[in-house]
Amino acid sequence: MTGQPARAETSWAAIIASAYAADTKPPLTPELTSRVRTDLAALDLPEGALDPSRIEAVNGSLDAFELALEAVAGPRLVTTDASGHADMAYRSEAGRPLRSFGGQ
């Protein structure tokens, strides 16, 4: 599992977008990271730890981003806590990112 890099913003959209961008292959440009943050901000995520339905919504948004871009694969949100920490993990059991289409 991976966490997120140091950051100035504390919204879940910013926290999760930074954590996602840190481990996405190939690396995201700042513009694409901003796009992910904007997509996540549209989910209107509450303060505090996110419940499973919100985590599922976040991961659905990340799935949609990857499908639309057809060029990257990144980790998904596993858990959050009230202190603003997001744990991310790849969907692959082999520890490698899945391609956007077609398995590993």
C-alpha positions, 0 to 999 in steps of 0.5 A: 500500500502507498500513502500520499506525498506531502501536500498543502491542500486538505480536501479529500479531492486533493489528498486522493488526487495526489496519492493517485498521481504519485503511483500512476503509470505512466506518471500524470502531468499536472494538468491530468492530476488537476483533472482527477482532483476536479472529478473527485471534487464533484463527488462532494466528499465529506470531512472525516473518514470516508465510508465504504460507499464514498470509497466506491464512488471515488474508485468509480471516478478513478475508473472512469478517468482511466477509461476516458484517457485509455493511457494510464493505470493507477492505484485505488482508494482502500481506506481513509482516516479522520486525520486526512490520510488515504491508503491506496493500493493497486488492484492487481494481486501481483503488485503491478498496476493493471493496464487500462484494458485487458488485465495484467 
